[in-house]
Amino acid sequence: MADEHQEHEQHHHGYIHRKDDYLKRLRRIEGQARGLQKMVEEEKYCIDILTQVSAMTKALQAVSLGLLEEHMSHCVIDAARQSDEAGQEKVKEATEAIARLVRS
């Protein structure tokens, strides 16, 4: 597992050219989470809280789909160019990530 982590650190990830965009989105989501906490603290109406949870969930899904697209178009393709085995490993990794997203 340590070798895999080192491998990830040595290569630039596909999302790196949009890193600032992802950070901006994640900071906005962080603000949404704080807003949700405040709504609960202030005992706001349940449906209003659920509406905000839905918005936050959609925002997280958008980040996830963007990262997945970047992974497929950069990491998977680059690995496939190296070897069939490396490509298959990245496809398996992506498939497992998709399965986790679908279950969540």
Backbone atoms as SQL, in Angstrom:
CREATE TABLE atoms (id INTEGER PRIMARY KEY, chain TEXT, resi INTEGER, resn TEXT, atom TEXT, x REAL, y REAL, z REAL);
INSERT INTO atoms VALUES
  (1, 'A', 1, 'MET', 'N', 0.826, -1.201, 0.000),
  (2, 'A', 1, 'MET', 'CA', 0.000, 0.000, 0.000),
  (3, 'A', 1, 'MET', 'C', 0.869, 1.262, 0.000),
  (4, 'A', 2, 'ALA', 'N', 2.002, 1.232, 0.697),
  (5, 'A', 2, 'ALA', 'CA', 2.889, 2.383, 0.732),
  (6, 'A', 2, 'ALA', 'C', 3.428, 2.687, -0.660),
  (7, 'A', 3, 'ASP', 'N', 3.747, 1.637, -1.442),
  (8, 'A', 3, 'ASP', 'CA', 4.232, 1.846, -2.804),
  (9, 'A', 3, 'ASP', 'C', 3.178, 2.533, -3.654),
  (10, 'A', 4, 'GLU', 'N', 1.910, 2.123, -3.489),
  (11, 'A', 4, 'GLU', 'CA', 0.820, 2.727, -4.240),
  (12, 'A', 4, 'GLU', 'C', 0.687, 4.202, -3.896),
  (13, 'A', 5, 'HIS', 'N', 0.817, 4.543, -2.610),
  (14, 'A', 5, 'HIS', 'CA', 0.725, 5.929, -2.170),
  (15, 'A', 5, 'HIS', 'C', 1.870, 6.738, -2.752),
  (16, 'A', 6, 'GLN', 'N', 3.086, 6.184, -2.759),
  (17, 'A', 6, 'GLN', 'CA', 4.227, 6.876, -3.336),
  (18, 'A', 6, 'GLN', 'C', 4.018, 7.084, -4.827),
  (19, 'A', 7, 'GLU', 'N', 3.456, 6.091, -5.509),
  (20, 'A', 7, 'GLU', 'CA', 3.187, 6.207, -6.937),
  (21, 'A', 7, 'GLU', 'C', 2.249, 7.367, -7.197),
  (22, 'A', 8, 'HIS', 'N', 1.206, 7.510, -6.369),
  (23, 'A', 8, 'HIS', 'CA', 0.255, 8.605, -6.545),
  (24, 'A', 8, 'HIS', 'C', 0.947, 9.952, -6.345),
  (25, 'A', 9, 'GLU', 'N', 1.890, 10.025, -5.422),
  (26, 'A', 9, 'GLU', 'CA', 2.575, 11.276, -5.141),
  (27, 'A', 9, 'GLU', 'C', 3.538, 11.655, -6.260),
  (28, 'A', 10, 'GLN', 'N', 4.085, 10.682, -6.982),
  (29, 'A', 10, 'GLN', 'CA', 5.071, 10.948, -8.009),
  (30, 'A', 10, 'GLN', 'C', 4.444, 11.456, -9.298),
  (31, 'A', 11, 'HIS', 'N', 3.189, 11.141, -9.560),
  (32, 'A', 11, 'HIS', 'CA', 2.523, 11.518, -10.792),
  (33, 'A', 11, 'HIS', 'C', 1.558, 12.667, -10.531),
  (34, 'A', 12, 'HIS', 'N', 1.429, 13.532, -11.547),
  (35, 'A', 12, 'HIS', 'CA', 0.423, 14.585, -11.440),
  (36, 'A', 12, 'HIS', 'C', -0.939, 13.980, -11.729),
  (37, 'A', 13, 'HIS', 'N', -1.887, 14.338, -10.935),
  (38, 'A', 13, 'HIS', 'CA', -3.241, 13.811, -11.094),
  (39, 'A', 13, 'HIS', 'C', -3.975, 14.614, -12.156),
  (40, 'A', 14, 'GLY', 'N', -4.937, 13.979, -12.791),
  (41, 'A', 14, 'GLY', 'CA', -5.671, 14.601, -13.878),
  (42, 'A', 14, 'GLY', 'C', -6.383, 15.882, -13.500),
  (43, 'A', 15, 'TYR', 'N', -6.803, 16.013, -12.250),
  (44, 'A', 15, 'TYR', 'CA', -7.559, 17.184, -11.828),
  (45, 'A', 15, 'TYR', 'C', -6.687, 18.391, -11.525),
  (46, 'A', 16, 'ILE', 'N', -5.364, 18.221, -11.549),
  (47, 'A', 16, 'ILE', 'CA', -4.451, 19.262, -11.062),
  (48, 'A', 16, 'ILE', 'C', -4.646, 20.595, -11.791),
  (49, 'A', 17, 'HIS', 'N', -4.989, 20.560, -13.074),
  (50, 'A', 17, 'HIS', 'CA', -5.190, 21.806, -13.817),
  (51, 'A', 17, 'HIS', 'C', -6.471, 22.529, -13.399),
  (52, 'A', 18, 'ARG', 'N', -7.354, 21.838, -12.674),
  (53, 'A', 18, 'ARG', 'CA', -8.587, 22.458, -12.175),
  (54, 'A', 18, 'ARG', 'C', -8.616, 22.475, -10.645),
  (55, 'A', 19, 'LYS', 'N', -7.474, 22.349, -10.042),
  (56, 'A', 19, 'LYS', 'CA', -7.369, 22.265, -8.584),
  (57, 'A', 19, 'LYS', 'C', -8.057, 23.446, -7.896),
  (58, 'A', 20, 'ASP', 'N', -7.812, 24.660, -8.380),
  (59, 'A', 20, 'ASP', 'CA', -8.418, 25.838, -7.744),
  (60, 'A', 20, 'ASP', 'C', -9.938, 25.796, -7.819),
  (61, 'A', 21, 'ASP', 'N', -10.470, 25.311, -8.941),
  (62, 'A', 21, 'ASP', 'CA', -11.917, 25.178, -9.089),
  (63, 'A', 21, 'ASP', 'C', -12.473, 24.178, -8.085),
  (64, 'A', 22, 'TYR', 'N', -11.793, 23.038, -7.945),
  (65, 'A', 22, 'TYR', 'CA', -12.253, 22.032, -6.973),
  (66, 'A', 22, 'TYR', 'C', -12.174, 22.570, -5.554),
  (67, 'A', 23, 'LEU', 'N', -11.106, 23.273, -5.237),
  (68, 'A', 23, 'LEU', 'CA', -10.976, 23.842, -3.888),
  (69, 'A', 23, 'LEU', 'C', -12.079, 24.866, -3.619),
  (70, 'A', 24, 'LYS', 'N', -12.397, 25.665, -4.619),
  (71, 'A', 24, 'LYS', 'CA', -13.460, 26.663, -4.464),
  (72, 'A', 24, 'LYS', 'C', -14.798, 25.975, -4.207),
  (73, 'A', 25, 'ARG', 'N', -15.079, 24.928, -4.971),
  (74, 'A', 25, 'ARG', 'CA', -16.322, 24.177, -4.779),
  (75, 'A', 25, 'ARG', 'C', -16.379, 23.541, -3.400),
  (76, 'A', 26, 'LEU', 'N', -15.268, 22.946, -2.966),
  (77, 'A', 26, 'LEU', 'CA', -15.235, 22.287, -1.655),
  (78, 'A', 26, 'LEU', 'C', -15.380, 23.292, -0.520),
  (79, 'A', 27, 'ARG', 'N', -14.822, 24.477, -0.683),
  (80, 'A', 27, 'ARG', 'CA', -15.002, 25.514, 0.341),
  (81, 'A', 27, 'ARG', 'C', -16.460, 25.964, 0.406),
  (82, 'A', 28, 'ARG', 'N', -17.107, 26.015, -0.751),
  (83, 'A', 28, 'ARG', 'CA', -18.529, 26.373, -0.784),
  (84, 'A', 28, 'ARG', 'C', -19.350, 25.291, -0.078),
  (85, 'A', 29, 'ILE', 'N', -19.008, 24.036, -0.305),
  (86, 'A', 29, 'ILE', 'CA', -19.686, 22.920, 0.363),
  (87, 'A', 29, 'ILE', 'C', -19.442, 22.982, 1.866),
  (88, 'A', 30, 'GLU', 'N', -18.227, 23.324, 2.248),
  (89, 'A', 30, 'GLU', 'CA', -17.920, 23.474, 3.675),
  (90, 'A', 30, 'GLU', 'C', -18.807, 24.555, 4.296),
  (91, 'A', 31, 'GLY', 'N', -19.008, 25.631, 3.565),
  (92, 'A', 31, 'GLY', 'CA', -19.901, 26.698, 4.040),
  (93, 'A', 31, 'GLY', 'C', -21.337, 26.201, 4.151),
  (94, 'A', 32, 'GLN', 'N', -21.753, 25.379, 3.193),
  (95, 'A', 32, 'GLN', 'CA', -23.101, 24.804, 3.255),
  (96, 'A', 32, 'GLN', 'C', -23.249, 23.937, 4.506),
  (97, 'A', 33, 'ALA', 'N', -22.215, 23.169, 4.836),
  (98, 'A', 33, 'ALA', 'CA', -22.269, 22.314, 6.034),
  (99, 'A', 33, 'ALA', 'C', -22.395, 23.168, 7.293),
  (100, 'A', 34, 'ARG', 'N', -21.653, 24.257, 7.345),
  (101, 'A', 34, 'ARG', 'CA', -21.770, 25.155, 8.502),
  (102, 'A', 34, 'ARG', 'C', -23.169, 25.760, 8.568),
  (103, 'A', 35, 'GLY', 'N', -23.721, 26.097, 7.399),
  (104, 'A', 35, 'GLY', 'CA', -25.079, 26.638, 7.351),
  (105, 'A', 35, 'GLY', 'C', -26.103, 25.635, 7.855),
  (106, 'A', 36, 'LEU', 'N', -25.902, 24.371, 7.500),
  (107, 'A', 36, 'LEU', 'CA', -26.796, 23.316, 7.995),
  (108, 'A', 36, 'LEU', 'C', -26.715, 23.195, 9.514),
  (109, 'A', 37, 'GLN', 'N', -25.515, 23.250, 10.043),
  (110, 'A', 37, 'GLN', 'CA', -25.355, 23.177, 11.502),
  (111, 'A', 37, 'GLN', 'C', -26.098, 24.319, 12.176),
  (112, 'A', 38, 'LYS', 'N', -25.964, 25.500, 11.596),
  (113, 'A', 38, 'LYS', 'CA', -26.629, 26.676, 12.161),
  (114, 'A', 38, 'LYS', 'C', -28.147, 26.519, 12.091),
  (115, 'A', 39, 'MET', 'N', -28.645, 25.981, 10.977),
  (116, 'A', 39, 'MET', 'CA', -30.088, 25.773, 10.836),
  (117, 'A', 39, 'MET', 'C', -30.607, 24.834, 11.915),
  (118, 'A', 40, 'VAL', 'N', -29.861, 23.781, 12.201),
  (119, 'A', 40, 'VAL', 'CA', -30.282, 22.835, 13.241),
  (120, 'A', 40, 'VAL', 'C', -30.210, 23.512, 14.605),
  (121, 'A', 41, 'GLU', 'N', -29.107, 24.234, 14.854),
  (122, 'A', 41, 'GLU', 'CA', -28.980, 24.946, 16.133),
  (123, 'A', 41, 'GLU', 'C', -30.148, 25.898, 16.349),
  (124, 'A', 42, 'GLU', 'N', -30.565, 26.560, 15.271),
  (125, 'A', 42, 'GLU', 'CA', -31.647, 27.537, 15.365),
  (126, 'A', 42, 'GLU', 'C', -33.032, 26.901, 15.205),
  (127, 'A', 43, 'GLU', 'N', -33.054, 25.572, 15.126),
  (128, 'A', 43, 'GLU', 'CA', -34.294, 24.802, 15.037),
  (129, 'A', 43, 'GLU', 'C', -35.185, 25.260, 13.882),
  (130, 'A', 44, 'LYS', 'N', -34.558, 25.380, 12.714),
  (131, 'A', 44, 'LYS', 'CA', -35.304, 25.769, 11.512),
  (132, 'A', 44, 'LYS', 'C', -36.229, 24.639, 11.082),
  (133, 'A', 45, 'TYR', 'N', -37.128, 24.942, 10.196),
  (134, 'A', 45, 'TYR', 'CA', -38.134, 23.999, 9.694),
  (135, 'A', 45, 'TYR', 'C', -37.440, 22.823, 8.991),
  (136, 'A', 46, 'CYS', 'N', -37.918, 21.620, 9.303),
  (137, 'A', 46, 'CYS', 'CA', -37.311, 20.372, 8.788),
  (138, 'A', 46, 'CYS', 'C', -37.138, 20.381, 7.271),
  (139, 'A', 47, 'ILE', 'N', -38.168, 20.772, 6.566),
  (140, 'A', 47, 'ILE', 'CA', -38.139, 20.743, 5.102),
  (141, 'A', 47, 'ILE', 'C', -37.083, 21.712, 4.566),
  (142, 'A', 48, 'ASP', 'N', -36.906, 22.836, 5.216),
  (143, 'A', 48, 'ASP', 'CA', -35.866, 23.782, 4.792),
  (144, 'A', 48, 'ASP', 'C', -34.480, 23.180, 4.965),
  (145, 'A', 49, 'ILE', 'N', -34.287, 22.462, 6.051),
  (146, 'A', 49, 'ILE', 'CA', -32.998, 21.793, 6.295),
  (147, 'A', 49, 'ILE', 'C', -32.773, 20.710, 5.243),
  (148, 'A', 50, 'LEU', 'N', -33.806, 19.914, 4.989),
  (149, 'A', 50, 'LEU', 'CA', -33.691, 18.857, 3.982),
  (150, 'A', 50, 'LEU', 'C', -33.395, 19.419, 2.595),
  (151, 'A', 51, 'THR', 'N', -33.955, 20.568, 2.281),
  (152, 'A', 51, 'THR', 'CA', -33.680, 21.221, 1.002),
  (153, 'A', 51, 'THR', 'C', -32.205, 21.575, 0.898),
  (154, 'A', 52, 'GLN', 'N', -31.640, 22.062, 1.985),
  (155, 'A', 52, 'GLN', 'CA', -30.218, 22.416, 1.988),
  (156, 'A', 52, 'GLN', 'C', -29.332, 21.173, 1.943),
  (157, 'A', 53, 'VAL', 'N', -29.757, 20.102, 2.605),
  (158, 'A', 53, 'VAL', 'CA', -29.009, 18.839, 2.537),
  (159, 'A', 53, 'VAL', 'C', -28.974, 18.356, 1.086),
  (160, 'A', 54, 'SER', 'N', -30.108, 18.466, 0.405),
  (161, 'A', 54, 'SER', 'CA', -30.181, 18.059, -0.993),
  (162, 'A', 54, 'SER', 'C', -29.227, 18.884, -1.857),
  (163, 'A', 55, 'ALA', 'N', -29.183, 20.172, -1.635),
  (164, 'A', 55, 'ALA', 'CA', -28.283, 21.049, -2.395),
  (165, 'A', 55, 'ALA', 'C', -26.823, 20.680, -2.146),
  (166, 'A', 56, 'MET', 'N', -26.506, 20.391, -0.903),
  (167, 'A', 56, 'MET', 'CA', -25.138, 20.008, -0.552),
  (168, 'A', 56, 'MET', 'C', -24.777, 18.657, -1.177),
  (169, 'A', 57, 'THR', 'N', -25.714, 17.740, -1.162),
  (170, 'A', 57, 'THR', 'CA', -25.497, 16.425, -1.765),
  (171, 'A', 57, 'THR', 'C', -25.227, 16.566, -3.261),
  (172, 'A', 58, 'LYS', 'N', -26.007, 17.393, -3.942),
  (173, 'A', 58, 'LYS', 'CA', -25.797, 17.627, -5.373),
  (174, 'A', 58, 'LYS', 'C', -24.433, 18.250, -5.629),
  (175, 'A', 59, 'ALA', 'N', -24.021, 19.159, -4.770),
  (176, 'A', 59, 'ALA', 'CA', -22.709, 19.799, -4.928),
  (177, 'A', 59, 'ALA', 'C', -21.593, 18.770, -4.769),
  (178, 'A', 60, 'LEU', 'N', -21.710, 17.892, -3.791),
  (179, 'A', 60, 'LEU', 'CA', -20.707, 16.834, -3.603),
  (180, 'A', 60, 'LEU', 'C', -20.700, 15.865, -4.784),
  (181, 'A', 61, 'GLN', 'N', -21.878, 15.554, -5.306),
  (182, 'A', 61, 'GLN', 'CA', -21.957, 14.669, -6.469),
  (183, 'A', 61, 'GLN', 'C', -21.285, 15.309, -7.683),
  (184, 'A', 62, 'ALA', 'N', -21.446, 16.611, -7.850),
  (185, 'A', 62, 'ALA', 'CA', -20.808, 17.307, -8.964),
  (186, 'A', 62, 'ALA', 'C', -19.289, 17.241, -8.854),
  (187, 'A', 63, 'VAL', 'N', -18.768, 17.412, -7.655),
  (188, 'A', 63, 'VAL', 'CA', -17.325, 17.291, -7.447),
  (189, 'A', 63, 'VAL', 'C', -16.889, 15.862, -7.753),
  (190, 'A', 64, 'SER', 'N', -17.636, 14.893, -7.255),
  (191, 'A', 64, 'SER', 'CA', -17.291, 13.487, -7.483),
  (192, 'A', 64, 'SER', 'C', -17.274, 13.149, -8.968),
  (193, 'A', 65, 'LEU', 'N', -18.284, 13.571, -9.689),
  (194, 'A', 65, 'LEU', 'CA', -18.350, 13.278, -11.122),
  (195, 'A', 65, 'LEU', 'C', -17.224, 13.965, -11.881),
  (196, 'A', 66, 'GLY', 'N', -16.897, 15.177, -11.485),
  (197, 'A', 66, 'GLY', 'CA', -15.779, 15.881, -12.121),
  (198, 'A', 66, 'GLY', 'C', -14.463, 15.161, -11.898),
  (199, 'A', 67, 'LEU', 'N', -14.215, 14.743, -10.663),
  (200, 'A', 67, 'LEU', 'CA', -12.991, 14.013, -10.352),
  (201, 'A', 67, 'LEU', 'C', -12.942, 12.679, -11.077),
  (202, 'A', 68, 'LEU', 'N', -14.077, 12.027, -11.166),
  (203, 'A', 68, 'LEU', 'CA', -14.139, 10.747, -11.872),
  (204, 'A', 68, 'LEU', 'C', -13.831, 10.938, -13.355),
  (205, 'A', 69, 'GLU', 'N', -14.405, 11.956, -13.947),
  (206, 'A', 69, 'GLU', 'CA', -14.123, 12.241, -15.355),
  (207, 'A', 69, 'GLU', 'C', -12.639, 12.530, -15.570),
  (208, 'A', 70, 'GLU', 'N', -12.054, 13.330, -14.682),
  (209, 'A', 70, 'GLU', 'CA', -10.625, 13.635, -14.771),
  (210, 'A', 70, 'GLU', 'C', -9.800, 12.351, -14.640),
  (211, 'A', 71, 'HIS', 'N', -10.189, 11.503, -13.715),
  (212, 'A', 71, 'HIS', 'CA', -9.462, 10.246, -13.502),
  (213, 'A', 71, 'HIS', 'C', -9.509, 9.380, -14.756),
  (214, 'A', 72, 'MET', 'N', -10.698, 9.263, -15.330),
  (215, 'A', 72, 'MET', 'CA', -10.848, 8.425, -16.524),
  (216, 'A', 72, 'MET', 'C', -10.068, 8.995, -17.706),
  (217, 'A', 73, 'SER', 'N', -10.131, 10.296, -17.903),
  (218, 'A', 73, 'SER', 'CA', -9.514, 10.882, -19.089),
  (219, 'A', 73, 'SER', 'C', -8.019, 11.127, -18.948),
  (220, 'A', 74, 'HIS', 'N', -7.501, 11.039, -17.744),
  (221, 'A', 74, 'HIS', 'CA', -6.060, 11.229, -17.568),
  (222, 'A', 74, 'HIS', 'C', -5.394, 9.973, -16.999),
  (223, 'A', 75, 'CYS', 'N', -5.740, 9.637, -15.777),
  (224, 'A', 75, 'CYS', 'CA', -5.064, 8.543, -15.075),
  (225, 'A', 75, 'CYS', 'C', -5.263, 7.196, -15.782),
  (226, 'A', 76, 'VAL', 'N', -6.496, 6.900, -16.168),
  (227, 'A', 76, 'VAL', 'CA', -6.776, 5.613, -16.815),
  (228, 'A', 76, 'VAL', 'C', -6.116, 5.559, -18.188),
  (229, 'A', 77, 'ILE', 'N', -6.259, 6.613, -18.957),
  (230, 'A', 77, 'ILE', 'CA', -5.658, 6.629, -20.294),
  (231, 'A', 77, 'ILE', 'C', -4.138, 6.551, -20.214),
  (232, 'A', 78, 'ASP', 'N', -3.529, 7.313, -19.305),
  (233, 'A', 78, 'ASP', 'CA', -2.067, 7.263, -19.157),
  (234, 'A', 78, 'ASP', 'C', -1.603, 5.862, -18.768),
  (235, 'A', 79, 'ALA', 'N', -2.317, 5.220, -17.850),
  (236, 'A', 79, 'ALA', 'CA', -1.949, 3.867, -17.422),
  (237, 'A', 79, 'ALA', 'C', -2.103, 2.884, -18.574),
  (238, 'A', 80, 'ALA', 'N', -3.176, 3.029, -19.364),
  (239, 'A', 80, 'ALA', 'CA', -3.402, 2.131, -20.499),
  (240, 'A', 80, 'ALA', 'C', -2.301, 2.273, -21.539),
  (241, 'A', 81, 'ARG', 'N', -1.756, 3.470, -21.665),
  (242, 'A', 81, 'ARG', 'CA', -0.641, 3.682, -22.603),
  (243, 'A', 81, 'ARG', 'C', 0.627, 2.984, -22.115),
  (244, 'A', 82, 'GLN', 'N', 0.768, 2.858, -20.789),
  (245, 'A', 82, 'GLN', 'CA', 1.943, 2.193, -20.223),
  (246, 'A', 82, 'GLN', 'C', 1.893, 0.692, -20.482),
  (247, 'A', 83, 'SER', 'N', 0.742, 0.091, -20.154),
  (248, 'A', 83, 'SER', 'CA', 0.583, -1.351, -20.378),
  (249, 'A', 83, 'SER', 'C', -0.878, -1.721, -20.181),
  (250, 'A', 84, 'ASP', 'N', -1.240, -2.871, -20.754),
  (251, 'A', 84, 'ASP', 'CA', -2.606, -3.363, -20.574),
  (252, 'A', 84, 'ASP', 'C', -2.894, -3.612, -19.096),
  (253, 'A', 85, 'GLU', 'N', -1.909, -4.182, -18.402),
  (254, 'A', 85, 'GLU', 'CA', -2.082, -4.496, -16.981),
  (255, 'A', 85, 'GLU', 'C', -2.312, -3.225, -16.162),
  (256, 'A', 86, 'ALA', 'N', -1.512, -2.202, -16.403),
  (257, 'A', 86, 'ALA', 'CA', -1.670, -0.942, -15.670),
  (258, 'A', 86, 'ALA', 'C', -3.021, -0.315, -15.988),
  (259, 'A', 87, 'GLY', 'N', -3.426, -0.367, -17.252),
  (260, 'A', 87, 'GLY', 'CA', -4.733, 0.172, -17.640),
  (261, 'A', 87, 'GLY', 'C', -5.862, -0.559, -16.966),
  (262, 'A', 88, 'GLN', 'N', -5.790, -1.885, -16.949),
  (263, 'A', 88, 'GLN', 'CA', -6.837, -2.683, -16.302),
  (264, 'A', 88, 'GLN', 'C', -6.909, -2.381, -14.808),
  (265, 'A', 89, 'GLU', 'N', -5.770, -2.169, -14.185),
  (266, 'A', 89, 'GLU', 'CA', -5.754, -1.846, -12.748),
  (267, 'A', 89, 'GLU', 'C', -6.455, -0.510, -12.488),
  (268, 'A', 90, 'LYS', 'N', -6.210, 0.482, -13.336),
  (269, 'A', 90, 'LYS', 'CA', -6.869, 1.784, -13.173),
  (270, 'A', 90, 'LYS', 'C', -8.366, 1.691, -13.452),
  (271, 'A', 91, 'VAL', 'N', -8.757, 0.874, -14.429),
  (272, 'A', 91, 'VAL', 'CA', -10.183, 0.676, -14.706),
  (273, 'A', 91, 'VAL', 'C', -10.848, 0.028, -13.497),
  (274, 'A', 92, 'LYS', 'N', -10.188, -0.976, -12.917),
  (275, 'A', 92, 'LYS', 'CA', -10.725, -1.640, -11.718),
  (276, 'A', 92, 'LYS', 'C', -10.867, -0.639, -10.577),
  (277, 'A', 93, 'GLU', 'N', -9.856, 0.180, -10.392),
  (278, 'A', 93, 'GLU', 'CA', -9.876, 1.208, -9.346),
  (279, 'A', 93, 'GLU', 'C', -11.050, 2.170, -9.569),
  (280, 'A', 94, 'ALA', 'N', -11.247, 2.599, -10.812),
  (281, 'A', 94, 'ALA', 'CA', -12.352, 3.508, -11.136),
  (282, 'A', 94, 'ALA', 'C', -13.700, 2.831, -10.916),
  (283, 'A', 95, 'THR', 'N', -13.805, 1.575, -11.314),
  (284, 'A', 95, 'THR', 'CA', -15.049, 0.832, -11.135),
  (285, 'A', 95, 'THR', 'C', -15.408, 0.723, -9.660),
  (286, 'A', 96, 'GLU', 'N', -14.423, 0.448, -8.830),
  (287, 'A', 96, 'GLU', 'CA', -14.661, 0.371, -7.384),
  (288, 'A', 96, 'GLU', 'C', -15.094, 1.717, -6.819),
  (289, 'A', 97, 'ALA', 'N', -14.487, 2.792, -7.316),
  (290, 'A', 97, 'ALA', 'CA', -14.868, 4.127, -6.869),
  (291, 'A', 97, 'ALA', 'C', -16.307, 4.441, -7.280),
  (292, 'A', 98, 'ILE', 'N', -16.667, 4.080, -8.501),
  (293, 'A', 98, 'ILE', 'CA', -18.036, 4.287, -8.979),
  (294, 'A', 98, 'ILE', 'C', -19.017, 3.513, -8.111),
  (295, 'A', 99, 'ALA', 'N', -18.673, 2.275, -7.797),
  (296, 'A', 99, 'ALA', 'CA', -19.544, 1.458, -6.945),
  (297, 'A', 99, 'ALA', 'C', -19.745, 2.116, -5.579),
  (298, 'A', 100, 'ARG', 'N', -18.692, 2.683, -5.013),
  (299, 'A', 100, 'ARG', 'CA', -18.816, 3.369, -3.716),
  (300, 'A', 100, 'ARG', 'C', -19.719, 4.588, -3.849),
  (301, 'A', 101, 'LEU', 'N', -19.581, 5.321, -4.950),
  (302, 'A', 101, 'LEU', 'CA', -20.427, 6.515, -5.159),
  (303, 'A', 101, 'LEU', 'C', -21.888, 6.148, -5.327),
  (304, 'A', 102, 'VAL', 'N', -22.144, 5.066, -6.044),
  (305, 'A', 102, 'VAL', 'CA', -23.524, 4.633, -6.275),
  (306, 'A', 102, 'VAL', 'C', -24.171, 4.188, -4.968),
  (307, 'A', 103, 'ARG', 'N', -23.406, 3.528, -4.123),
  (308, 'A', 103, 'ARG', 'CA', -23.947, 3.058, -2.834),
  (309, 'A', 103, 'ARG', 'C', -24.166, 4.192, -1.845),
  (310, 'A', 104, 'SER', 'N', -23.463, 5.294, -2.018),
  (311, 'A', 104, 'SER', 'CA', -23.557, 6.376, -1.018),
  (312, 'A', 104, 'SER', 'C', -24.800, 7.221, -1.173);
